[in-house]
């Protein structure tokens, strides 16, 4: 009766994949978004994640009856971030860059 075949063990000195240098076309942007009342209940951030190849992080959110204010961090190719910003503005959302890192303190 033949013995079962064993998988060869991975060498103990196997090296991890080399880290690639960051892509210079990649970018990270922090933005203040001001939503008008008609858009407060629309899932705009979800739509943004579906339409564009960006990773988003909600840093701060304040939603009231008449206005919504969101601090959003976008990470991705500069062209995708620019397209996402243009799309947000086309919806009537005011987009402003975060000037100082008040969120980190």
Buried (B, 14 or more C-beta within 10 A) or exposed (E): EEEEEEEEEEEEEEEEEEEEEEEEEEBEBBBBBBBEEEBBEEEBBEEBBEEBEBEBEEBEEEEEEEBBBBBBBBBBBEEBBBBBBEBBEEBEBBBEEBEEEEEEE
